[in-house]
Amino acid sequence: MGKVGRADTGQEEAFSRDETGQTKVENVAAAELRSFIERVERLEEEKAAISDDIKDVIGEAKGRGYDTKAIRTIIKMRKKDANERLEEESILDTYKAALGMI
């Protein structure tokens, strides 16, 4: 268990990194970090595949003559709760009336 020199500070350590378990901790942390990154990468791939599937469905609807802009608007509307949707529609109607659009 000799002293090991540290190049970055000029100081010496009483124990090597292997003797203190530091290397094992770093390896575990690196493996855990790699695991998180790989999981996110797999999810990104799945997200891209799902996005492609959504585009295919929208394209199919367009091919059948549906208005895809209206479909996308309805999808956005359905994500909101009824009160939020009613409030937005009320404000929109007020603005349209003020501009003489109704």
C-alpha distance (Angstrom), angle and dihedral (degrees) to the residues before:
residue distance angle dihedral
M1 . . .
G2 3.75 . .
K3 3.75 125.6 .
V4 3.74 117.1 -88.0
G5 3.80 120.0 -148.1
R6 3.78 121.1 -127.3
A7 3.76 113.1 -139.9
D8 3.79 95.7 -162.5
T9 3.83 98.4 56.6
G10 3.77 105.5 17.8
Q11 3.82 88.3 -122.1
E12 3.77 125.8 122.6
E13 3.80 126.1 -126.6
A14 3.79 120.6 -137.7
F15 3.81 92.0 -141.4
S16 3.77 134.0 29.1
R17 3.78 119.2 -111.6
D18 3.80 89.9 -108.0
E19 3.81 91.7 54.4
T20 3.81 93.3 52.8
G21 3.79 95.1 46.7
Q22 3.82 90.6 -118.4
T23 3.81 92.4 128.0
K24 3.80 91.3 52.5
V25 3.81 91.7 50.5
E26 3.80 90.9 49.2
N27 3.82 91.0 48.6
V28 3.81 91.0 50.4
A29 3.81 91.4 47.8
A30 3.80 91.3 47.8
A31 3.80 91.3 49.1
E32 3.79 91.4 48.6
L33 3.81 91.6 48.2
R34 3.81 90.6 48.6
S35 3.81 89.0 50.4
F36 3.82 92.2 53.2
I37 3.78 92.0 47.9
E38 3.79 93.3 48.0
R39 3.82 91.2 48.7
V40 3.80 90.9 52.3
E41 3.80 90.5 47.5
R42 3.82 91.0 52.5
L43 3.81 90.5 48.6
E44 3.82 90.3 49.5
E45 3.81 88.7 53.5
E46 3.81 90.5 49.5
K47 3.81 90.3 47.5
A48 3.81 90.2 52.6
A49 3.80 90.5 49.6
I50 3.81 91.4 49.5
S51 3.80 90.5 47.8
D52 3.80 89.0 53.7
D53 3.82 89.9 49.5
I54 3.81 90.7 51.8
K55 3.80 90.5 50.5
D56 3.80 89.1 51.0
V57 3.82 92.2 52.2
I58 3.82 91.7 47.2
G59 3.80 89.0 48.5
E60 3.79 90.4 50.5
A61 3.81 90.6 51.3
K62 3.81 89.9 48.9
G63 3.80 89.5 50.3
R64 3.79 88.9 55.2
G65 3.81 90.6 53.6
Y66 3.81 101.4 -100.4
D67 3.81 120.8 142.3
T68 3.79 103.9 -111.4
K69 3.81 93.8 -163.4
A70 3.81 89.2 58.4
I71 3.81 90.8 46.6
R72 3.81 91.3 52.5
T73 3.81 90.8 47.7
I74 3.80 91.6 51.3
I75 3.82 90.4 48.7
K76 3.83 89.7 53.6
M77 3.80 90.8 47.0
R78 3.80 93.2 50.4
K79 3.82 90.1 55.8
K80 3.82 89.7 63.7
D81 3.77 125.9 74.3
A82 3.80 118.2 -109.3
N83 3.82 96.3 -104.6
E84 3.80 93.4 51.3
R85 3.79 90.4 47.4
L86 3.83 92.7 49.3
E87 3.81 91.8 48.6
E88 3.81 91.8 51.5
E89 3.81 91.8 47.1
S90 3.81 90.8 49.2
I91 3.80 92.4 51.3
L92 3.79 90.7 46.2
D93 3.82 91.1 51.0
T94 3.82 90.1 49.1
Y95 3.81 91.6 51.9
K96 3.80 92.6 45.5
A97 3.82 90.7 50.6
A98 3.81 91.0 49.3
L99 3.80 89.1 53.5
G100 3.82 93.4 46.5
M101 3.78 92.8 -113.3
I102 3.80 95.3 128.5
